[in-house]
Amino acid sequence: KNMDPAVRRRCFPYMWLRDAGIRMYALLRERSSLPAFEEVRRLRPRFEKKRAFVQGRRKAAPDEIARWFAFRPVSYEV
């Protein structure tokens, strides 16, 4: 809910691979988790509404948030 579109595009391939791996694991090894995927689908409109609320109230600039999702450890002076 904190990512803006630019950060989402940058992280998309990695997020997609991780999510695909989770789904494959659930299908092959942990079938008791499969009903959770339906619940996620059902609750998606609620999540999107909450995301819009959070985005409307954010105080950090998109470029500042993008630094939080760096692919290497970096420290910044506060």
Secondary structure, DSSP 8 states (H G I E B T S, - for coil): ----HHHHHHHHHHHHHHHHHHHHHHHHT-GGGHHHHHHHHHHHHHHHHHHHHHHHH--S-HHHHHHHT-SS------
